Amino acid sequence: MNPTTTPRRATAAVFALALAGCATSQPSATTTPTVAAPVTAVASVPGRSIALADIDRSVSPCDDFFQFSGGNWLKNNPVPGYASSWGPRNLLGDRTQATLKRILEEAAANTTAAKGSNAQKVGDFYASGMDSVGLEKAGLKYLQPELARIAAIKDLKTLQTELARQQTLGTGAFFRAGVGPDRKQSTVYAVNFSQGGLGMPDRDYYLKDDARSKAVRTAYITYLTNTFKLMGDAEATAGKKAATVVRLETRLAQASKDRVALRDPYASYNKMTVAEANAQFPNINLPGMLAQNGLGTAKEVIIGQPAFFKEVSTMLKQEPLADVKTYMTWQLVSSVPSALPKAYSDEAFRFAQVQSGAKQQPVRWKRMQSATDATLGEAFGQLYVDKAFSPAAKQKALDMVANIKASMADHIQTNTWMSDATKQEALKKLNALRVKIGYPDKWKDYSALNISRESYLKNVLAARQWNYQQNVKKFGGPIDRNEWGMTPPTINAYYNPPMNEIVFPAGYLQPPFFDPEADDAVNYGAIGGVMGHEMTHGFDDQGRQYDSEGNLRDWWTKEDGEQFTQRAAVVGRQYDAFSPLDSVHVNGKLTMGENLADFAGLTIVHAALEKQLQKQYGNGPRPIIDGFTPEQRFFLSWAQLRRTNIRPEALRQQILTDPHSPGQYRTIGPLMNMPQFYQAFGCQQGQKMVRPDAERAVIW
């Protein structure tokens, strides 16, 4: 049907469904239909950012909105050989990488840059990483000093010294340690220790005997064996060393908490004096490690998982020294495969293939671009934002956040199940929320980091040690609230509970996620959905446990806390029921925080859009763009940016390890709980996207 022939008083839902060629089922005599608010229809005009060709009009939006919104795209965009999944973020990533590649190649070609300048460091780091001939020629030459240190371990004391050094090198041996805000006193920094030390991506791969776990474990043993052979060991010796590593890592896995248990911030907060920690874990020698690594003034530490550290302490004394040295050698070598000859990174990729299903390794320049971003991201990030992010775009993004924040305040104030006392604390937290858009106000100073073209491996290790020193230098000083946890080109965003801040790098703030030229409905459904998501992370099952100053403190009344938990549990059960593969279900507890942020975020952003539309059009006609009302474009924009094709191997891995639900459930999960969606598309009870009232989650 041509939009210009639609009756003047047609409802928005009937209008769009006629366009889409979808018929809604007629309500039965016992069904109360959802009635869409009447809107005066106007002639449809072309729009931006909604891809009409991607819509699968053979499917009703009220039965499967994931398929309706992007079914044709899913059919026409298989996963490339070098990827494990594919979606709009990947397409934007490719475009961003092309921009970054030009910046990096210009820097690498500039051999006259002033020594010590950011341009020199960025150019030399990238050039050294792209020097494949040099990597092959060097072999293990630049790793030998570190390998020799491990080989020289002769007793518990020298083992403890080397374990402290491994922390500065970021190898991941045994555990992780670092400086961050004290979660119960967020105005000061604390020294934190947390479990680690595993070479496979999850403890379950060591402990379970299902077919998937066995396949990953077998591939890991092959990876270990082949790497030790590359280092010069005979087949039999390499096999024994591989078995040793797996045996020690299995002990660590048995002592590790699973990912769901790790989501409890109180259980991971165990503050004790250094003396108390040393008494509990004597063989780690925490006082010596802290002193060696520049933290000798620390009087207290926060131990994430005390039972794990007790096991580490036991292992350091109980396990044969030769076995511990084998394990530490592996942790070192496997942390730098791309900085070694190609055979090493090939082995690492073959193991990764079993987990991801990717057919080929990304080309080297893409890996080196990513490594440069991770190491010197703010150095060339300054060049990136000059090219890709205008002041006008930043201001529009800030305006959107302000509108969404106001909507969140409205939802808190009108909440029907929350007491006034809890509401006041919630509003206090919302008002204290810091917003960072685009790039840091103060850029990192890399002057103390030495980078040259001599060796990529030397650069990698030097950067890790520099980064570690930057981290420990913060201890004892004021909290740095200007620091960013992501680089400007990053296509992502985050909420930081101890800082009570939301952060949106410039990389995310570009089409299709953010288009300053697009209509509000598209931007609110796209980047607005992300903004609402990050903002409401402050009020999800984890974030709600931190107060306005970022302290881990229970500011909820007992009754309100119980109400929230009961309402969140409804969402958990909904996602537990989602099954993308036979016998594989989403873990509603692992994904709880992200699911709540999707649902709550989209709810408050929809309300923010309605307020914006009311301000623009009052009660007059609202624009029909591409044949869809603003409300329909809002939901289409949300859904089209979550289109994802993913390999079965990667999907299984995601469900085991990722706190985010698969793309199709991030699309439909929130919408199935939203009457606003039913109204926009004229959905009726009995259709698959419509939950009965008794089963619908209601939080904000």
Secondary structure, DSSP 4 states (H G I P E B T S, - for coil): --GGGS-TT-BHHHHHHHHHT--PPPP-TT--PPPPPB-----EE--SS--GGG--TTS-TTT-HHHHHHHHHHHH-PPPTT-SEE-HHHHHHHHHHHHHHHHHHHHHH-TTSPTTSHHHHHHHHHHHHH-HHHHHHHTTGGGHHHHHHHHT--SHHHHHHHHHHHHHHT---SEEEEEEEETTEEEEEEEEEEE---SSS-THHHH--SHHHHHHHHHHHHHHHHHHHHTT--HHHHHHHHHHHHHHHHHHHHHSPPTTGGG-TTTT--EEEHHHHHHHSTTT-HHHHHHHTT-TT--EEEES-HHHHHHHHHHHHHS-HHHHHHHHHHHHHTT-GGGS-HHHHHHHHHHHHHHH--SSPPPHHHHHHHHHHHHHHHHHHHHHHHHH--HHHHHHHHHHHHHHHHHHHHHHHT-SSS-HHHHHHHHHHHHH-EEEEES-SS----TT----SS-HHHHHHHHHHHHHHHHHTTTTS---TT--SS-TT-S--EEETTTTEEEEEGGGSSTTT--TTS-HHHHHHTHHHHHHHHHHHTTSTTGGGB-TTS-B---S-HHHHHHHHHHHHHHHHHHHT--SBTTB---TTTTHHHHHHHHHHHHHHHHHHHHHHHHHHTTS---EETTB-HHHHHHHHHHHTT--EE-HHHHHHHHHH-SSPPHHHHHHHHHTT-HHHHHHHT--TTSTT---GGG-----
